[in-house]
Amino acid sequence: MTCHVHAFDAREGGSFRISLTYDKPTGTGKTTAHTDTYHGHFPKLVANERVIEVDEFETEDPALRGEMTITITLTDADGGTNLLAVHDGLPPGVSSTDNQTGWRMALAKLAAFVEAGG
């Protein structure tokens, strides 16, 4: 999957728009057959502690529409940082299992990047 960041204003009240495109079209994209485009905003940012973002997929499918709130909490851990991401309002057309799998994969890649000194 590749990511295209169309806009990203990383401040409280700032907004963003992002597209995720599958390397191999699966026909399961939310916006097109192989792309998930979503936009949102940051109602709350607390440096080194918490990020609250509200996301919405750009889709015509009613099962995938609606705002999701993601609250990310960061806490100190032995030699690192713990990250807890809580999702509220996941659209009914998004499997919670698939959502968890996607987040675990993304966080594993982030950890590898950070640990490599990226």
N, CA, C and O of each residue as an XYZ file, in Angstrom:
472
protein
N       0.849     -1.163      0.000
C       0.000      0.000      0.000
C       0.899      1.232      0.000
O       1.931      1.259      0.670
N       0.504      2.227     -0.741
C       1.220      3.500     -0.723
C       0.288      4.578     -0.177
O      -0.936      4.458     -0.222
N       0.907      5.621      0.335
C       0.160      6.708      0.966
C       0.459      8.012      0.247
O       1.617      8.315     -0.041
N      -0.568      8.776     -0.041
C      -0.408     10.115     -0.603
C      -1.074     11.100      0.354
O      -2.277     11.022      0.603
N      -0.288     12.019      0.880
C      -0.809     13.039      1.788
C      -1.123     14.271      0.948
O      -0.217     14.951      0.467
N      -2.407     14.551      0.776
C      -2.845     15.694     -0.028
C      -2.700     16.986      0.768
O      -2.301     18.016      0.226
N      -3.024     16.924      2.047
C      -2.943     18.095      2.931
C      -2.764     17.593      4.357
O      -3.334     16.570      4.737
N      -1.966     18.321      5.150
C      -1.753     17.911      6.541
C      -1.331     19.122      7.342
O      -0.197     19.586      7.221
N      -2.232     19.637      8.158
C      -1.985     20.796      9.022
C      -1.985     20.295     10.465
O      -3.029     20.233     11.115
N      -0.789     19.937     10.955
C      -0.635     19.269     12.253
C      -0.657     20.273     13.402
O       0.367     20.560     14.022
N      -1.835     20.793     13.664
C      -2.040     21.684     14.803
C      -3.470     21.494     15.292
O      -4.333     21.033     14.545
N      -3.714     21.849     16.541
C      -5.077     21.740     17.053
C      -5.990     22.589     16.181
O      -5.733     23.775     15.975
N      -7.049     21.985     15.673
C      -7.950     22.654     14.742
C      -7.565     22.449     13.288
O      -8.343     22.773     12.390
N      -6.355     21.906     13.041
C      -5.883     21.683     11.686
C      -6.581     20.499     11.034
O      -7.203     19.676     11.706
N      -6.466     20.428      9.711
C      -7.141     19.359      8.972
C      -6.144     18.598      8.108
O      -4.986     18.992      7.968
N      -6.627     17.491      7.528
C      -5.795     16.664      6.675
C      -6.662     15.932      5.668
O      -7.874     15.804      5.838
N      -6.007     15.450      4.603
C      -6.656     14.600      3.603
C      -5.596     13.641      3.079
O      -4.520     14.066      2.659
N      -5.901     12.346      3.105
C      -4.930     11.301      2.799
C      -5.587     10.224      1.931
O      -6.762      9.901      2.107
N      -4.811      9.674      0.992
C      -5.256      8.527      0.191
C      -4.299      7.371      0.418
O      -3.080      7.543      0.392
N      -4.858      6.201      0.639
C      -4.105      4.950      0.749
C      -4.488      4.102     -0.448
O      -5.668      3.825     -0.662
N      -3.500      3.687     -1.230
C      -3.770      2.922     -2.446
C      -3.114      1.552     -2.343
O      -1.916      1.441     -2.083
N      -3.911      0.517     -2.550
C      -3.424     -0.852     -2.505
C      -2.513     -1.105     -3.702
O      -2.817     -0.679     -4.816
N      -1.393     -1.800     -3.475
C      -0.472     -2.127     -4.564
C      -1.158     -2.988     -5.619
O      -0.936     -2.811     -6.817
N      -1.987     -3.914     -5.171
C      -2.756     -4.767     -6.071
C      -4.236     -4.484     -5.823
O      -4.728     -4.727     -4.722
N      -4.952     -3.976     -6.823
C      -6.375     -3.691     -6.621
C      -7.129     -4.924     -6.128
O      -7.057     -5.999     -6.724
N      -7.841     -4.743     -5.040
C      -8.579     -5.861     -4.461
C     -10.078     -5.718     -4.667
O     -10.837     -6.657     -4.427
N     -10.497     -4.555     -5.106
C     -11.925     -4.320     -5.252
C     -12.598     -4.017     -3.936
O     -13.825     -3.941     -3.867
N     -11.800     -3.840     -2.874
C     -12.381     -3.602     -1.557
C     -12.107     -2.194     -1.047
O     -12.374     -1.906      0.120
N     -11.579     -1.306     -1.894
C     -11.325      0.063     -1.468
C     -12.614      0.771     -1.104
O     -13.690      0.411     -1.581
N     -12.498      1.766     -0.269
C     -13.676      2.485      0.198
C     -14.064      3.639     -0.728
O     -15.238      3.996     -0.832
N     -13.055      4.223     -1.407
C     -13.331      5.352     -2.285
C     -13.383      4.916     -3.743
O     -14.281      5.315     -4.485
N     -12.411      4.089     -4.155
C     -12.422      3.453     -5.475
C     -12.106      1.979     -5.240
O     -11.989      1.538     -4.097
N     -11.969      1.224     -6.321
C     -11.725     -0.221     -6.186
C     -10.413     -0.529     -5.465
O     -10.259     -1.617     -4.909
N      -9.465      0.414     -5.466
C      -8.196      0.132     -4.793
C      -7.652      1.305     -3.973
O      -6.460      1.344     -3.667
N      -8.509      2.253     -3.620
C      -8.061      3.413     -2.849
C      -9.045      3.752     -1.730
O     -10.263      3.713     -1.902
N      -8.468      4.084     -0.587
C      -9.233      4.647      0.531
C      -8.763      6.086      0.702
O      -7.611      6.326      1.061
N      -9.648      7.037      0.449
C      -9.323      8.437      0.702
C     -10.169      8.885      1.873
O     -11.367      8.607      1.940
N      -9.526      9.585      2.797
C     -10.251     10.095      3.956
C      -9.728     11.475      4.312
O      -8.610     11.852      3.961
N     -10.560     12.205      5.010
C     -10.181     13.530      5.472
C     -10.597     13.653      6.935
O     -11.374     12.848      7.449
N     -10.072     14.660      7.580
C     -10.433     14.848      8.972
C      -9.790     16.079      9.569
O      -9.241     16.932      8.871
N      -9.877     16.144     10.893
C      -9.315     17.282     11.616
C      -8.860     16.848     13.008
O      -9.203     15.767     13.487
N      -8.083     17.718     13.637
C      -7.555     17.474     14.979
C      -8.242     18.390     15.987
O      -7.838     19.543     16.133
N      -9.275     17.905     16.690
C      -9.918     18.770     17.686
C      -9.047     18.976     18.932
O      -9.224     19.952     19.661
N      -8.104     18.053     19.173
C      -7.279     18.161     20.379
C      -5.900     17.570     20.121
O      -5.775     16.456     19.614
N      -4.866     18.329     20.474
C      -3.487     17.855     20.429
C      -2.807     18.297     21.720
O      -2.812     19.479     22.061
N      -2.229     17.349     22.427
C      -1.457     17.651     23.637
C      -0.075     17.053     23.392
O       0.076     15.832     23.339
N       0.924     17.903     23.243
C       2.272     17.466     22.891
C       2.754     16.335     23.790
O       2.680     16.418     25.016
N       3.250     15.271     23.151
C       3.832     14.112     23.832
C       2.847     13.337     24.700
O       3.269     12.495     25.492
N       1.539     13.600     24.573
C       0.546     12.916     25.407
C      -0.643     12.368     24.641
O      -0.987     11.195     24.786
N      -1.283     13.211     23.819
C      -2.559     12.793     23.237
C      -2.803     13.475     21.890
O      -2.497     14.649     21.684
N      -3.375     12.668     20.982
C      -3.851     13.163     19.692
C      -5.286     12.680     19.551
O      -5.564     11.488     19.680
N      -6.186     13.603     19.289
C      -7.562     13.221     18.968
C      -7.812     13.687     17.542
O      -7.660     14.863     17.211
N      -8.202     12.720     16.702
C      -8.504     13.054     15.319
C      -9.887     12.517     14.965
O     -10.319     11.478     15.464
N     -10.551     13.237     14.110
C     -11.853     12.821     13.598
C     -11.675     12.589     12.101
O     -11.284     13.497     11.368
N     -11.967     11.363     11.649
C     -11.769     10.957     10.259
C     -13.100     10.618      9.606
O     -14.057     10.219     10.270
N     -13.137     10.788      8.279
C     -14.304     10.347      7.517
C     -13.844      9.903      6.130
O     -13.147     10.639      5.432
N     -14.242      8.688      5.739
C     -13.914      8.195      4.407
C     -14.694      8.979      3.360
O     -15.838      9.374      3.584
N     -14.059      9.196      2.218
C     -14.723      9.829      1.082
C     -15.300      8.701      0.230
O     -14.601      8.096     -0.583
N     -16.571      8.435      0.429
C     -17.228      7.315     -0.228
C     -18.712      7.595     -0.387
O     -19.289      8.407      0.336
N     -19.307      6.921     -1.331
C     -20.754      7.000     -1.519
C     -21.470      5.852     -0.801
O     -22.697      5.846     -0.709
N     -20.709      4.889     -0.296
C     -21.279      3.721      0.370
C     -21.757      4.096      1.773
O     -20.933      4.448      2.617
N     -23.057      4.032      2.046
C     -23.566      4.438      3.353
C     -23.005      3.596      4.509
O     -22.949      4.073      5.642
N     -22.593      2.363      4.238
C     -22.042      1.499      5.287
C     -20.639      1.932      5.709
O     -20.136      1.494      6.744
N     -20.003      2.798      4.904
C     -18.643      3.246      5.192
C     -18.579      4.733      5.549
O     -17.499      5.283      5.761
N     -19.732      5.366      5.612
C     -19.772      6.807      5.875
C     -19.906      7.094      7.355
O     -20.257      6.220      8.147
N     -19.625      8.316      7.709
C     -19.750      8.770      9.084
C     -18.399      9.054      9.707
O     -17.373      8.521      9.286
N     -18.420      9.891     10.702
C     -17.182     10.286     11.375
C     -16.737      9.246     12.399
O     -17.545      8.688     13.141
N     -15.438      9.004     12.415
C     -14.806      8.145     13.417
C     -13.904      9.043     14.255
O     -13.234      9.925     13.718
N     -13.884      8.829     15.533
C     -12.961      9.552     16.399
C     -11.900      8.577     16.877
O     -12.208      7.507     17.401
N     -10.647      8.963     16.689
C      -9.522      8.145     17.133
C      -8.764      8.940     18.185
O      -8.289     10.045     17.924
N      -8.659      8.365     19.370
C      -7.912      8.995     20.457
C      -6.643      8.192     20.670
O      -6.684      7.012     21.017
N      -5.516      8.854     20.455
C      -4.206      8.222     20.613
C      -3.571      8.789     21.872
O      -3.381      9.999     21.997
N      -3.243      7.895     22.805
C      -2.616      8.300     24.059
C      -1.210      7.719     24.118
O      -1.008      6.525     23.897
N      -0.238      8.581     24.419
C       1.164      8.185     24.524
C       1.580      8.227     25.990
O       1.293      9.190     26.701
N       2.263      7.169     26.434
C       2.782      7.136     27.802
C       4.214      6.620     27.771
O       4.587      5.826     26.907
N       5.004      7.084     28.728
C       6.384      6.623     28.841
C       6.408      5.141     29.174
O       5.583      4.644     29.940
N       7.363      4.453     28.586
C       7.576      3.034     28.855
C       9.077      2.850     29.056
O       9.868      3.737     28.735
N       9.448      1.731     29.571
C      10.860      1.443     29.804
C      11.629      1.511     28.482
O      11.575      0.585     27.672
N      12.339      2.611     28.278
C      13.131      2.761     27.061
C      12.345      3.114     25.821
O      12.889      3.033     24.720
N      11.103      3.496     25.947
C      10.311      3.818     24.764
C       9.010      4.502     25.110
O       8.904      5.210     26.112
N       8.029      4.281     24.271
C       6.719      4.910     24.416
C       5.637      3.879     24.128
O       5.713      3.151     23.138
N       4.634      3.819     24.990
C       3.445      3.020     24.715
C       2.450      3.890     23.967
O       2.323      5.083     24.240
N       1.747      3.284     23.021
C       0.736      3.982     22.241
C      -0.566      3.205     22.350
O      -0.610      2.011     22.052
N      -1.626      3.880     22.775
C      -2.966      3.285     22.831
C      -3.859      4.082     21.894
O      -4.004      5.294     22.055
N      -4.464      3.405     20.909
C      -5.366      4.055     19.962
C      -6.767      3.489     20.165
O      -6.990      2.292     19.981
N      -7.704      4.344     20.544
C      -9.092      3.936     20.765
C      -9.940      4.546     19.649
O      -9.904      5.752     19.407
N     -10.705      3.679     18.974
C     -11.557      4.103     17.862
C     -13.013      4.118     18.313
O     -13.519      3.127     18.840
N     -13.673      5.236     18.106
C     -15.105      5.357     18.388
C     -15.811      5.721     17.090
O     -15.346      6.572     16.331
N     -16.943      5.063     16.846
C     -17.743      5.394     15.674
C     -17.268      4.745     14.388
O     -17.502      5.280     13.304
N     -16.603      3.600     14.490
C     -16.172      2.882     13.290
C     -17.416      2.585     12.440
O     -18.387      2.032     12.957
N     -17.404      2.940     11.152
C     -18.588      2.680     10.325
C     -18.932      1.187     10.301
O     -18.038      0.347     10.402
N     -20.205      0.854     10.170
C     -20.612     -0.551     10.201
C     -19.992     -1.392      9.091
O     -19.868     -2.607      9.244
N     -19.600     -0.778      7.982
C     -19.006     -1.512      6.875
C     -17.520     -1.790      7.043
O     -16.909     -2.426      6.185
N     -16.928     -1.317      8.152
C     -15.510     -1.560      8.420
C     -15.411     -2.609      9.516
O     -15.882     -2.397     10.633
N     -14.808     -3.719      9.200
C     -14.627     -4.794     10.165
C     -13.655     -4.348     11.256
O     -12.568     -3.851     10.964
N     -14.056     -4.531     12.518
C     -13.151     -4.167     13.614
C     -11.882     -5.009     13.561
O     -10.807     -4.528     13.923
N     -11.991     -6.249     13.120
C     -10.814     -7.120     12.988
C      -9.868     -6.570     11.922
O      -8.659     -6.504     12.147
N     -10.401     -6.176     10.769
C      -9.567     -5.595      9.714
C      -8.949     -4.280     10.183
O      -7.788     -4.000      9.884
N      -9.712     -3.479     10.908
C      -9.201     -2.211     11.424
C      -8.035     -2.465     12.379
O      -7.004     -1.797     12.294
N      -8.197     -3.429     13.286
C      -7.117     -3.766     14.220
C      -5.892     -4.279     13.482
O      -4.767     -3.903     13.809
N      -6.098     -5.123     12.503
C      -4.972     -5.666     11.736
C      -4.220     -4.548     11.026
O      -2.990     -4.510     11.058
N      -4.941     -3.647     10.391
C      -4.309     -2.524      9.699
C      -3.503     -1.645     10.637
O      -2.390     -1.234     10.309
N      -4.068     -1.353     11.816
C      -3.347     -0.529     12.788
C      -2.116     -1.256     13.323
O      -1.061     -0.643     13.485
N      -2.237     -2.539     13.594
C      -1.069     -3.298     14.086
C       0.052     -3.302     13.047
O       1.224     -3.145     13.391
N      -0.309     -3.481     11.789
C       0.701     -3.485     10.728
C       1.366     -2.113     10.613
O       2.589     -2.022     10.504
N       0.572     -1.060     10.638
C       1.112      0.292     10.525
C       2.013      0.627     11.714
O       3.077      1.220     11.541
N       1.588      0.248     12.918
C       2.397      0.531     14.101
C       3.680     -0.287     14.121
O       4.707      0.195     14.599
N       3.644     -1.498     13.618
C       4.865     -2.311     13.531
C       5.864     -1.657     12.571
O       7.066     -1.646     12.836
N       5.367     -1.115     11.464
C       6.250     -0.426     10.522
C       6.801      0.860     11.140
O       7.970      1.190     10.945
N       5.968      1.582     11.880
C       6.436      2.791     12.567
C       7.520      2.438     13.579
O       8.547      3.115     13.642
N       7.308      1.388     14.373
C       8.301      0.970     15.362
C       9.616      0.607     14.683
O      10.681      1.009     15.152
N       9.561     -0.140     13.595
C      10.773     -0.522     12.883
C      11.513      0.704     12.360
O      12.741      0.768     12.414
N      10.773      1.657     11.863
C      11.351      2.899     11.338
C      12.036      3.688     12.447
O      13.171      4.137     12.287
N      11.345      3.854     13.566
C      11.885      4.613     14.690
C      13.105      3.905     15.281
O      14.120      4.541     15.566
N      13.003      2.597     15.461
C      14.100      1.843     16.061
C      15.333      1.809     15.168
O      16.448      1.640     15.662
N      15.147      1.969     13.864
C      16.273      2.005     12.924
C      16.899      3.393     12.859
O      17.882      3.609     12.151
N      16.318      4.331     13.604
C      16.849      5.691     13.625
C      16.340      6.564     12.495
O      16.952      7.574     12.146
N      15.190      6.153     11.918
C      14.605      6.886     10.794
C      14.122      8.166     11.185
O      13.600      8.909     10.354
